[in-house]
């Protein structure tokens, strides 16, 4: 048996190797591979028959298997820990738990009998995000071992989860316009491509509206860019509130907005755009140093798939062409690409 110093050196050596080979921020391995590597190292160090890493399903007391070794459990298996079980005690209390059998194995997971087990919480601050469980077929296996270093491996899992969470937030920021909170141009173009493919596949209508704020530079000159940015944010709010959940609302330029309307006809899009145009025109925008409010208006261009375009590039180009026509006829105007006289702006 290793003396305490030798065992500590082995634990630290394996732990350093885990970080070197499967560094949490590395893109060379997926999260499941990193979790499995972590579980494999700890199981070997403490002579475990098997082990499992289970992470909580947000908003519930259910745990999901994220890595497993030595058991016929598939990843993504969801388990509701039974009150009083070693997993429940560890998860609910946020503390290390251990059991040693008195000669009769205990079922610690569905289909998994163990003579002894140790369970550690995976912590994010004071919150328990999951559990790290090792077991052995032998009774009294873990009772005679120094388990201090095992906490390092649970810590590795916690760091990995934080890195993944940060990556998700950063990824979200890459597709969100910081001023308005809407989708940005990059995300808009991706969603437009996807929606056109879906509309083509199922032979359904898709409409696109492109808005441009009229005379925003004049408003900025009068009120300053701070109030100008606030006005853009307010317009974004009007658009977001006026859209359906399935619609895609994006800021696609300095003072341009695009709204993708799935399963919407030309006339439906025209009525939608005119309603938003009217709401913007009636909105009380602030004016610097004055008690009264100011006004801003928008122009809009509308194009439809498949009636006026066969792909997303043409659809966007046609919407912009209709927008230019609307702007050419004055502020606070709407044009439908290829419209007939009967399809003009709805009557007030």
C-alpha positions in Angstrom: 0.0 0.0 0.0 1.3 3.5 -0.8 2.4 5.6 2.1 0.4 8.9 2.4 3.1 11.0 0.6 3.4 8.6 -2.3 -0.4 8.5 -2.7 -0.6 12.3 -2.7 2.0 12.5 -5.3 0.2 10.0 -7.5 -3.1 11.9 -7.1 -1.5 15.2 -8.0 0.4 13.6 -10.9 -2.8 12.1 -12.4 -4.7 15.3 -11.8 -2.1 17.4 -13.6 -2.2 14.9 -16.5 -5.9 15.3 -16.6 -5.6 19.0 -16.9 -2.8 18.8 -19.5 -4.6 16.3 -21.7 -8.1 17.5 -21.2 -7.9 21.2 -20.3 -11.4 22.5 -19.8 -11.1 25.3 -22.4 -9.5 23.0 -25.0 -11.6 22.5 -28.2 -9.9 19.2 -29.0 -12.2 17.1 -26.9 -15.9 17.3 -26.2 -17.3 17.7 -22.7 -18.5 14.1 -22.4 -14.9 12.9 -23.3 -13.4 15.2 -20.7 -15.9 14.0 -18.0 -15.2 10.4 -18.9 -11.4 11.0 -18.7 -11.9 12.6 -15.3 -14.0 9.6 -14.1 -11.5 7.1 -15.4 -8.5 8.7 -13.6 -10.3 8.9 -10.3 -11.7 5.3 -10.5 -8.1 4.0 -11.2 -6.6 6.0 -8.3 -9.1 4.8 -5.7 -9.6 1.3 -7.1 -13.3 1.8 -7.8 -15.4 -0.8 -9.6 -17.3 1.9 -11.3 -18.4 5.5 -11.2 -20.8 8.1 -12.6 -21.0 11.8 -12.9 -24.6 13.1 -12.8 -25.6 16.7 -13.4 -28.9 18.3 -12.3 -31.6 19.1 -14.8 -32.3 22.8 -14.2 -35.4 23.5 -12.2 -35.9 20.0 -10.9 -34.5 17.4 -8.4 -33.6 15.1 -11.3 -30.0 14.2 -12.2 -28.8 13.2 -15.6 -26.0 10.8 -16.3 -23.2 12.7 -18.1 -20.3 10.2 -17.8 -20.4 6.5 -16.6 -17.9 3.8 -16.0 -18.5 0.2 -15.0 -22.3 0.2 -15.3 -24.8 -0.5 -18.0 -26.2 3.0 -17.9 -26.4 5.2 -21.0 -25.5 8.8 -21.0 -28.6 11.1 -20.7 -30.3 8.7 -18.4 -32.4 10.7 -15.9 -32.7 9.6 -12.3 -34.7 11.0 -9.4 -32.6 10.2 -6.4 -34.6 8.4 -3.6 -34.7 10.3 -0.3 -32.3 8.8 2.1 -30.0 7.4 -0.6 -26.4 8.3 -0.7 -26.9 10.3 -3.9 -29.9 12.2 -2.4 -28.0 13.0 0.8 -25.0 14.3 -1.1 -27.1 16.3 -3.6 -29.5 17.8 -1.1 -26.9 18.6 1.6 -24.0 19.5 -0.6 -21.6 17.4 1.4 -19.5 14.3 0.8 -21.4 11.1 1.7 -20.2 7.5 2.1 -21.6 4.1 2.9 -20.1 0.8 3.7 -22.3 -2.3 3.6 -22.6 -4.8 6.4 -22.3 -7.7 4.1 -25.3 -7.1 1.8 -24.8 -5.0 -1.3 -27.0 -2.0 -1.8 -28.5 -0.8 -5.1 -27.1 2.7 -5.5 -28.2 3.1 -9.1 -30.8 1.2 -11.3 -29.2 -2.2 -11.8 -26.0 -1.3 -9.9 -25.2 -3.1 -6.6 -22.3 -2.0 -4.5 -20.6 -3.0 -1.3 -19.4 0.5 -0.6 -19.5 3.9 -2.3 -18.5 7.6 -1.9 -20.4 10.5 -3.3 -19.2 14.1 -3.7 -21.1 17.2 -4.6 -20.2 19.1 -7.8 -20.4 22.7 -6.5 -20.7 26.1 -8.2 -20.3 28.5 -5.3 -22.8 27.4 -2.8 -25.0 25.7 -5.4 -24.9 21.9 -6.0 -24.8 21.3 -9.8 -24.5 17.5 -9.6 -22.8 14.6 -7.9 -19.6 12.6 -8.4 -20.1 8.9 -7.4 -17.6 6.1 -7.1 -18.5 2.6 -5.9 -16.8 -0.8 -5.2 -18.0 -4.3 -5.1 -16.1 -4.7 -1.9 -17.5 -3.7 1.4 -15.5 -1.3 3.5 -13.4 -0.4 0.4 -13.4 3.4 0.8 -13.4 3.5 4.5 -9.7 2.7 4.7 -8.7 5.2 1.9 -7.6 8.8 2.0 -10.3 10.4 -0.1 -9.1 14.0 0.3 -7.7 14.3 -3.2 -11.0 13.1 -4.7 -12.4 16.5 -4.2 -10.0 17.8 -6.9 -11.8 15.7 -9.5 -15.2 17.0 -8.5 -13.7 20.5 -8.7 -12.5 19.7 -12.3 -16.1 18.9 -13.2 -17.3 22.2 -11.7 -14.7 24.1 -13.7 -15.7 22.4 -16.9 -19.3 23.3 -16.3 -18.4 26.9 -15.7 -16.4 27.0 -18.9 -19.3 25.5 -20.9 -21.7 28.0 -19.4 -19.4 30.9 -20.2 -19.0 29.6 -23.7 -22.8 29.5 -24.2 -23.1 33.1 -22.9 -20.3 34.2 -25.2 -21.9 32.4 -28.1 -25.2 34.1 -27.3 -23.4 37.5 -27.3 -22.0 36.8 -30.7 -25.5 36.8 -32.2 -27.1 39.5 -30.1 -27.0 43.2 -30.8 -25.8 44.8 -27.6 -27.8 48.1 -28.0 -31.2 46.6 -28.6 -31.0 43.0 -27.4 -32.3 41.8 -30.8 -30.6 39.3 -33.1 -27.7 40.9 -35.0 -27.0 40.8 -38.7 -25.0 37.6 -38.6 -27.8 35.7 -36.8 -30.5 37.3 -39.0 -28.8 36.0 -42.2 -28.5 32.5 -40.7 -32.1 32.4 -39.6 -33.3 33.8 -42.9 -31.4 31.0 -44.8 -33.0 28.4 -42.4 -36.5 29.8 -42.8 -36.3 30.0 -46.6 -35.2 26.3 -46.6 -38.1 25.4 -44.4 -40.6 27.3 -46.4 -39.3 25.7 -49.6 -39.4 22.2 -48.1 -43.0 22.5 -46.9 -44.3 24.8 -49.7 -45.3 27.6 -47.3 -45.2 31.4 -47.5 -42.4 33.4 -45.9 -42.3 37.2 -45.8 -39.5 39.6 -44.9 -39.9 43.2 -43.8 -36.9 45.6 -43.7 -37.4 48.8 -41.8 -35.3 52.0 -41.9 -35.6 54.9 -39.4 -36.4 58.2 -41.2 -34.0 61.1 -40.6 -32.3 59.6 -37.5 -29.3 61.8 -38.1 -31.4 64.9 -37.7 -32.8 63.5 -34.4 -29.2 62.7 -33.2 -28.1 66.3 -34.1 -31.0 67.7 -32.1 -31.0 65.4 -29.1 -27.5 63.8 -29.1 -26.4 60.3 -29.7 -27.3 59.1 -26.3 -31.0 59.8 -26.9 -30.6 58.6 -30.4 -29.5 55.2 -29.1 -32.3 55.2 -26.6 -34.7 55.8 -29.5 -33.3 52.9 -31.4 -33.8 50.7 -28.3 -37.4 51.9 -28.0 -38.1 51.1 -31.6 -36.7 47.7 -31.1 -39.0 47.2 -28.2 -42.0 48.2 -30.3 -41.0 45.7 -33.0 -40.4 42.9 -30.5 -43.7 43.4 -28.7 -45.5 43.6 -32.0 -44.0 40.4 -33.4 -45.1 36.8 -32.8 -42.9 34.3 -30.9 -42.1 32.6 -34.2 -41.0 35.8 -35.9 -37.3 36.8 -36.0 -36.6 40.4 -35.1 -33.1 41.7 -35.8 -31.1 44.9 -36.0 -29.3 44.6 -39.4 -27.7 48.0 -39.7 -27.1 51.3 -37.9 -30.8 52.3 -38.2 -32.2 49.3 -40.1 -34.3 46.4 -38.7 -35.3 43.2 -40.3 -38.3 41.0 -39.3 -38.7 37.5 -40.7 -42.3 36.4 -40.8 -42.7 32.6 -41.2 -46.0 31.3 -42.8 -47.1 34.9 -43.7 -48.5 36.0 -47.0 -47.7 39.3 -48.8 -50.9 40.9 -47.5 -50.4 39.6 -44.0 -46.9 41.1 -44.0 -48.2 44.4 -45.3 -50.7 44.7 -42.5 -48.1 43.7 -39.9 -45.6 46.3 -41.2 -48.2 49.0 -41.3 -49.3 48.3 -37.7 -45.7 48.7 -36.5 -45.2 51.8 -38.7 -48.2 53.4 -37.0 -47.0 52.5 -33.5 -43.6 54.0 -34.1 -45.1 57.2 -35.5 -47.3 57.5 -32.4 -44.5 56.8 -29.9 -43.4 59.7 -27.7 -39.6 59.8 -28.2 -37.8 62.1 -25.7 -36.3 65.5 -26.8 -33.3 66.8 -25.0 -34.0 69.7 -22.7 -37.7 69.8 -23.5 -40.8 68.6 -21.7 -42.6 67.6 -24.8 -41.8 64.5 -26.8 -40.5 64.2 -30.3 -41.4 62.0 -33.2 -39.7 59.5 -35.4 -41.1 57.5 -38.3 -40.0 54.5 -40.3 -40.2 53.3 -43.9 -40.5 49.6 -44.7 -39.9 47.3 -47.7 -41.6 43.9 -48.0 -40.7 40.9 -50.0 -42.3 37.4 -50.1 -41.1 33.9 -50.7 -41.9 32.2 -53.1 -44.0 34.8 -55.0 -41.1 37.3 -55.5 -37.9 35.3 -54.7 -36.5 31.8 -54.9 -33.7 32.1 -52.3 -32.8 34.1 -49.3 -30.3 36.4 -51.2 -33.0 37.5 -53.7 -35.6 37.8 -50.9 -33.4 40.2 -49.0 -32.4 42.2 -52.1 -36.1 42.6 -53.1 -37.0 43.8 -49.6 -34.3 46.4 -49.8 -35.5 47.5 -53.3 -39.0 47.9 -51.9 -37.6 49.9 -49.0 -35.8 52.3 -51.4 -39.1 52.8 -53.3 -40.8 53.6 -50.0 -38.1 56.1 -49.0 -38.3 57.7 -52.4 -41.9 58.5 -51.9 -41.3 60.3 -48.6 -40.9 59.3 -44.9 -43.4 57.1 -43.0 -44.1 54.9 -46.0 -44.3 51.2 -46.9 -43.8 49.4 -50.2 -44.4 45.8 -51.2 -42.0 44.4 -53.8 -43.9 44.0 -57.1 -47.1 45.3 -55.5 -50.2 45.9 -57.7 -52.3 49.0 -57.1 -54.7 47.1 -55.0 -52.0 45.9 -52.6 -50.9 49.4 -51.5 -50.7 50.5 -47.9 -53.8 49.7 -45.9 -56.3 52.5 -45.5 -56.0 54.5 -42.2 
